[in-house]
Amino acid sequence: MAIADEIASMAFKFETEYPSINLFVQPSNKKYDSRGRYHSKQESDEVSELIQRIEGINLIPISFDRFDEIIKILDGKVFL
């Protein structure tokens, strides 16, 4: 078995044992601030669209402005 296959197998086992929670933070209506960012507004929108088209990752859309929603989603699902 090639090392890439072994890594993929380990990743699958880990995901089965500890399923990920994939929160997709939706862009807010606030003005786009490019400071500290790698992408322009247009590039950022394109990346967002690409991420949302990926199959099998079960994205949970959430508003950037609603931190309380994140807490409700994670409640009881995160074990530290």
Secondary structure by P-SEA (a helix, b strand, c coil): ccaaaaaaaaaaaaaaabbbbbbbbcccccccccccccccaaaaaaaaaaaaacccccccccccccaaaaaaaacccccc
